[in-house]
């Protein structure tokens, strides 16, 4: 993929973003990375209202990805590219979340390889 457009609740000019919570965008991104569909050249963008661009640092964890491009009303903000997670960080997921998302459950380490 050349471009991924993700939803965001708030961003900062460094490309950090906050979504709706629970890390679902991060999981979707990680699944795309693991499938080989998102690479280092893929541009990650969001559209947002100008009032949602914050000046302060936003909370980030190792599984969060940063934005390359922010469209905020009439303003286009280009962010410095930073390292991205290279796939699913399994140690960040609990069993309930893995079980609730079929795409994760199918790839979970230690999963059964046979089908009934």
N, C-alpha and C positions, 0 to 999 in steps of 0.2 A: 504494500500500500504506500502511496505517496503522501497521503494526508489522513490524519485522524482528527476528527472534531469531537471534543468531549464537552459535556455540560459542566458548569461550575457555579457555585454559589458565591464565591469570592476568590479573588486572585490578588497577587502583588506584582510589581513590575519586574521582579526577578524570575517570574514564571511559576512560583508556588501557587497551588490551587487548593481549594476546599470544595468538596462536593456535598452531596446530601448526607453523607455518613456511611459507615459500614464498609468502606473501601471497595465498593462494587466496580467503579470505573477502573481502579487499580487492578482488580482481578481480570476484568475484560481486557485491559491492556496487556497484562502478563500472559493471558491465554493467546492473544494475537502474536506476541513475541515468541512464545513456545511453538506456535504453529508455523513460524517463519514468515508471517504476513507483515509484521512490523519490524523494521530494521533501524540501523543507526541514521539512515538518511530520511526516514519518515518524519514529516513535519507534524507536530502535535499542536493543535489550535483550539481556541474557545471563542465564543461570542458572549459578550456580557455588557451590562449597562455600566456607564462610567462610574456611577456611585458604588459599584461592586469592586472597583479597583482600590485596594487598600495600601496605605503607606507602610504598615508594620509587617514584621515577619509573621508567617503563618505556620502552624504546627505541621511538621513533616516527619514521616518515618521512612525506613529503608524501602518499603514497598511503594511509596508514592513516586509518581513521575511528575516532571515539570513540563510546563508549556514552552513551546518555541515562539508562538504567535498568539497575541491577544487582540481581538477586535472589540473595542469598547466605544460604541457609538460611532463617531467620525474618526476616532483615534486608532491607529494601528501601532501596537507595541511589540517590538521584536525583542525577545529575551535571549540572553546568552545560553547557548546549549550546555546542558549539564549531563553527567552520567545518568543512565536510566537503569531501572531494574532489568535484569537479563532473563526474567521469567517469573514463575510463581515462587514465592518465598514460603514454602510449606510450613516452616516453623512459626509463621505469623498467623496461621489458620488453626482454629479448633475443629474438632471432629464434627460438631453440629453444623458449622458453616460448610465444611466439605460435603457432608451428606445432603445439605439443602440445595446444592448447586450441582446438577448432574454432570456438567462438563468438568468440574473439579473432581467429583467422585470417580469418574472414569479414568482420570490420570493420577489419582492419589497414590503415593508410594506405599507399597505393601498391599495393594488391592488384589483381590482374587483375580487370577488370569483365566479361569475357566468359567463357562456359562452353563447354567442348568439346561 
